[in-house]
Each structure stands twice: as C-alpha cells, then as structure tokens.
Amino acid sequence: MTSVRFTLVFGLCSFTMLMVVGCGGGDETSPVASSSADSPDREEVSSTGTSTQSRDDSSESKKNVPPPPASISSGEQMEMPKEGTPLWYLLQIRELRGQPAPKTTDLAELRKYRHERNEKFIELATQTIAKTHSNPEMSEAFNLAVQELMEARLQNALQGSEEDIALLYEEVDMFIQRDAKSFSAMTASHTLVRFAHTNAMRYAAQEPKWITEFSRKARQFAGSFPEEKAKSLPLLSAAALTAELHGQQSEAVACHTLLAEKFTDSPQGKFSVGVLRRLNLEGQKLEFAGPTLEGGFLNLKDYGDRVVLITFWESDDEEFSAQLPELKTLHEKYNKFGFEIIGVCMDEEEGALNSWLEEEGVDWRQIFFVNKEERSWRNPVAQYYGVRKIPTMWLVDHNGVVQEAEVNVDSLEELLRTQLLSLREKLKSASVEADGPKN
C-alpha cells in the first residue's frame, strides 16, 4: 500500500512542480531579458528566453520526474501521506505554491512576502532531502526536493542579499561535492548559471564581472554535463553574445570555441565556427567575394591597392540610415585617393532595394544573392563570418589585411586617413623604385 500511495502522491507533486516551476511559478519572475536594476518585481531572466526555468529534454531528467498517473487526472481519491514523511513535505510545498500573493502594490511588501515564502520552501525541501538522500528507493523525491530547494535559493539570491547569494553558492558546492555527475549536481549547477545569466542581463553596464561569471559558469556547466545539450547550447550562445556585445572578446571567443569544438553538429556550433572567423579577422588577410546586385561577381582582390570599407547593412535599419550620410560624404571625399566601399546587402526584395539605392544615391557595389533562400540573415557571406548584427563594418587596408573589424562611423575618417597615408607612402616608394636612381 505504501508503494502505491508513494507513486500516486509523488506523481501529483511532480506534475504540479513542473507546471509551476516550468511556467514561472508564483515568484513573479519575468521571461523577458531586462538590463535595468530598478525592476524589483522581475526576479529572473531565463536561460533560454522562453521560460523562467529551462525545459529539460534529457532522458535523465525525464526519468527522475515522471508524469502523473491516470488515476490522478481522473480525480481518484488518494490516501494522504503521514505528517513528517518526505511526501508530506512535498505536498506542503504544493499547497504553499497554490496560495495567492497578498493583494498589494507595495513592492517592498511583495519582496518580503516572496522571500519569506521561499524560506518556507527551503525548509520543507531541506526536510525532504534529509529524509531521502541516503535512500536510493526515494531518489525521485530527493531530486524533486533539490529542484524546489534550488529554485527557492535562486529567487532569494536574485533579491540581492549577500547572505542569500552566499547560501546559493554554498549549496551548489555541496551537491557537486556529494556527487559531481548526479542529477542533483546538474540541477544545482544549472541554477547557478541561471543566476549569473540574470545578473549579467541586469547589470552588464554597471558590473561587467557578471558577464565574466556567466560566461565561465556556462562553460563549466557544459563541460561537466555534456549530455544536457538542451540547457548547455542556449546558455553558451547567450553567454557568447552577451560577452561580445559588451566588449569581453576573450570570453566570447572561449564560449564560441567550446560550441564549435564540443557541439560541432548543432546549429549553434556551426554558427560559432563563423563567429570565430569574424572575431579573429583583425590582422588577417581577407578572402572575400560574392555575386553582385547587377549580376556580376565581386572579389576583394580586384580592388588592388585600395582601402576598402566592407559594410553589412539593411535598407530599413535605422542605425544604418543614420550612418549613411557620413558614409556617402567620406566616399565622395576620399574616393579619388583610393577609398572604396563594398556593401553586403541583407535585404529580402531586389526591386525595393534598387529603388532605395537610386533614391539615396548609393553608388558603391553590393553583394546580393539571386536565390531568395540566400537573402537576409541566410546570406552565405554573413553566415560564413557569423555576422549577428547590422550595421557591421570592417576596414581593409591596401594589402587586403583587416585593420578594424568593429568600425565605428564616428572614428572612421581618422582611421581612413591613416590607411590612405600609408597607401600614398607605398605608391610614392613604388614610383621612386620604378624611376630608378637619378644622376
């Protein structure tokens, strides 16, 4: 009878926990990435951008969290577990989750309520863990309690208390030391990455240390639990993007390198190969070519001793539209001295693009693919170099070497003058050698 009761009641708890935690629960968490530190009711940003806790598609996780038995969904009466047993504690968590939050708009009061409720979750989950950790037959209850414990620790740590943050890190270490490859260690480690991710999104500008922490914890998790691809891939991709956007190139390269080497067959791994090409462009001789809008073929080698600006752009991009007048001015001013621009157009429609170019008076050549399946972000050139934002501009010197792979239009003229002076010196030297010594 005990075994049957365990299955029925535990199935109900498991189903409830998945519905609550997987969909955001009662912790007022937000699945939307926010960079503001002034949003106390947004306690968390998810690791995937779709829910406050990543869905686990691994066979290990599915094994530890079974679906509810048919008798539960049909409303069959169950015998309740005895007070003080692991199942009783888990049901207390379920009931507590079902209680409504106080009806108040006072953020301080809501934060206090959530913190106190999480402390109750922690107490109940801890009691369950204490009664199940040494009993293999109760591993399901143990794993569920660990999930509840770590979720509550995470929510409290996200409120910013140094004590709560320290407790989260301590408990993660405890589960890892207990068994570094276990489901509980994976759950704890994943929680810590989510914590770092949220803080990186919130405080990237004010506290760049969180970007570094997110990058390193994401790599650590992927290395420790390579089978958890459903969690590792979005975490590593998010960490790489965050690091790159905030100028931490070494962290971005580390994340992309792990993706490219350990997750080779995944879309993220394949994309990272291109990103690594782009991130390592500076100082490299560029091989660059593609079909043109007018039906020809463009190769950077054809530009000879010219300084070339390569720009990835789209006609309806506001940032590029704001930069366009300056690009046109510089092209007109310095073209006679050896300056050229090559566009890589990310537009979808050829007809609208031609009209736009004519209207704006843009006369430099454009790489554009005839096949519609190779336009916009499917552009093979953009994919080959892992371009993930527009506009993106590279400055290539007269030797075909990339001098700048993150050109800012505000500093472009200064960079351009430096490269054109170098070109002039080269041409002058070549002219002297051609004329030979004079008597």
Summary of the structure (lengths in Angstrom):
residues: 439
radius of gyration: 28.7
end to end distance: 113.1
largest distance: 113.1
contacts: 1375
relative contact order: 0.07
helix: 60%
strand: 8%
